[in-house]
Amino acid sequence: MRVEESLDPSGTCQDEVSRRLVGAAYELIARRYLLARHQIGAAILDADGGVHLGLHLDAMVGRAAICAEAVALGTARMATHTALVAVAAVRFPKPTEDGPARIVPPCGLCRELLLDHAPDLSVVLTGRCVALADLLPDKYVGTKWPTTASDCPERSVMDFRTPEVDKLAAEVIPEEFFELSAEKARDVYFADTRMLDGKQLAHNRYRTNPRSLIDHLVEQLELSGTETLLDIGCGNGFVLEHLRPHLADGHIVGLDIAPGVLRAAEARLAGVATPCEWVEGSADDLSLFGDHAFERVIATYMMHYVPDIDRCLAEVRRVLRPGGRFVLTTDRTDSMVEMYEMHFAVLRDMDAPKRLFKATPKARISLANGEEYLRRHFANVELRTWQDQLRFASAEAFMAFYSAHNYCCAASEPGDLGENFFEELHTRARARVEDVIARDGYFALTKFTGSFICS
Ligand SMILES: C[S@@+](CC[C@H](N)C(=O)[O-])C[C@H]1O[C@@H](n2cnc3c(N)ncnc32)[C@H](O)[C@@H]1O
């Protein structure tokens, strides 16, 4: 075994992803190199930032050897369902060879295999990422697997994050975040359905992923059609309306703290054959329900409002039937980073107060720290991510979406910002978005969301 710092080729890499993967693959093969046994190490990055390693296995009969990339793919798939983003492989020099370890491209067989399992994978070549599909222009496509976007499970985990978006997120998203109260949710933001309607309409109309968040949720819930399901923070019933056909012989309970949206949910599902009940209350007090009353509980984009998150999760656990499933859906704090970049740039132009430069309220419980909360209450917690990109080809459409987000919460706790503050913010933001649309054809918001599956 030889371990020499100078053999590491990660220093030649031009971007952070390549450096990280090449460094990990090198570190593995430098530790495990064995003449005629293990020559190559590989590392695969998943969309949640996890790195999965694989070691090449040589064999007495050459054709029986297994490439490091294939082993890394298996390791990744054992660990997560999340989309795979990039792969790198590093060949360690034989004792008779001079020079550093080399970044090596995947062989033809691995190109076929990797693209079957991760069609959007990038590969590190000469220190930078390129699309693996470009290295296999006429890939074999048989009839064994579904090939349309909506049929293929791997395509349902679409990946819109590029190294540029990641870099922007690292630069733009602050640590500090807005804390919004349940009282304000009840009395102001969700007193009526305006905010929810604006967001939901935009997601339906401007999304790019052919599989919607609802498709993602249905996949996670694994419904047979007869379950009793509780939706805490059900809002205007948008999610329940879509889940309802999957619960044709089941039972639905929608709970929300805000009577305004709860009434809208009730009206929305009026007349459906699945029995529905509507309960006004806070999700951290489920005392109305008996132990093990539900086979499924969902909480979609709402947990950050709940005053006592631990109490709420303990209550969910209590009302969940053994063998049941709780699905908590939330965002990464850098979801829609492009909107935050634009918003902060306008705030800077306006010399706005520092207290407005904060991240989304979902940072209180996000994809980054959600598992910590959930592990205190559930034995099994698994994160499955879902991405999308909203593309607005009209500034007006974007401005409606931006205002439904209370201008990235600047209007949630405005304090005294002066009479014309939001008019000016609106005008300046619109001008910036119009410039982007004129240049690129649309203004894109990259969504990074996901669900924790808990039992
Ligand atoms: C962003 S909306 C999400 C609505 C719905 N789940 C969806 O995804 O369309 C958040 C919802 O949580 C509700 N909410 C806020 N605090 C709550 C609490 N403590 N208990 C129950 N619902 C709450 C709000 O009234 C609002 O309807």
The ligand as an SDF file (V2000), in Angstrom:
LIG
                    3D

 27 29  0  0  0  0  0  0  0  0999 V2000
  -48.1180   26.5320    3.6700 C   0  0  0  0  0  0  0  0  0  0  0  0
  -49.6560   25.9800    4.2200 S   0  0  0  0  0  0  0  0  0  0  0  0
  -49.6890   24.2940    3.6260 C   0  0  0  0  0  0  0  0  0  0  0  0
  -51.0880   23.8160    3.3750 C   0  0  0  0  0  0  0  0  0  0  0  0
  -51.1840   22.4130    2.7930 C   0  0  0  0  0  0  0  0  0  0  0  0
  -50.5870   21.4300    3.6580 N   0  0  0  0  0  0  0  0  0  0  0  0
  -50.5360   22.3730    1.4140 C   0  0  0  0  0  0  0  0  0  0  0  0
  -49.4200   21.8510    1.2870 O   0  0  0  0  0  0  0  0  0  0  0  0
  -51.1470   22.8590    0.4630 O   0  0  0  0  0  0  0  0  0  0  0  0
  -49.4670   25.8000    5.9560 C   0  0  0  0  0  0  0  0  0  0  0  0
  -50.7700   25.4370    6.6570 C   0  0  0  0  0  0  0  0  0  0  0  0
  -50.4760   25.1220    8.0080 O   0  0  0  0  0  0  0  0  0  0  0  0
  -51.5070   25.6590    8.8120 C   0  0  0  0  0  0  0  0  0  0  0  0
  -50.9980   25.7880   10.1870 N   0  0  0  0  0  0  0  0  0  0  0  0
  -50.1230   26.6830   10.6840 C   0  0  0  0  0  0  0  0  0  0  0  0
  -49.8920   26.4430   11.9750 N   0  0  0  0  0  0  0  0  0  0  0  0
  -50.6140   25.3580   12.3080 C   0  0  0  0  0  0  0  0  0  0  0  0
  -50.7820   24.6140   13.4930 C   0  0  0  0  0  0  0  0  0  0  0  0
  -50.1450   24.9400   14.6180 N   0  0  0  0  0  0  0  0  0  0  0  0
  -51.6120   23.5680   13.4780 N   0  0  0  0  0  0  0  0  0  0  0  0
  -52.2790   23.2180   12.3490 C   0  0  0  0  0  0  0  0  0  0  0  0
  -52.1610   23.8910   11.1980 N   0  0  0  0  0  0  0  0  0  0  0  0
  -51.3290   24.9410   11.1690 C   0  0  0  0  0  0  0  0  0  0  0  0
  -51.8390   26.9710    8.1400 C   0  0  0  0  0  0  0  0  0  0  0  0
  -53.0660   27.4720    8.5420 O   0  0  0  0  0  0  0  0  0  0  0  0
  -51.7830   26.5730    6.6770 C   0  0  0  0  0  0  0  0  0  0  0  0
  -53.0150   26.1120    6.2030 O   0  0  0  0  0  0  0  0  0  0  0  0
  1  2  1  0
  2  3  1  0
  2 10  1  0
  3  4  1  0
  4  5  1  0
  5  6  1  0
  5  7  1  0
  7  8  2  0
  7  9  1  0
 10 11  1  0
 11 12  1  0
 11 26  1  0
 12 13  1  0
 13 14  1  0
 13 24  1  0
 14 15  1  0
 14 23  1  0
 15 16  2  0
 16 17  1  0
 17 18  1  0
 17 23  2  0
 18 19  1  0
 18 20  2  0
 20 21  1  0
 21 22  2  0
 22 23  1  0
 24 25  1  0
 24 26  1  0
 26 27  1  0
M  CHG  2   2   1   9  -1
M  END
$$$$
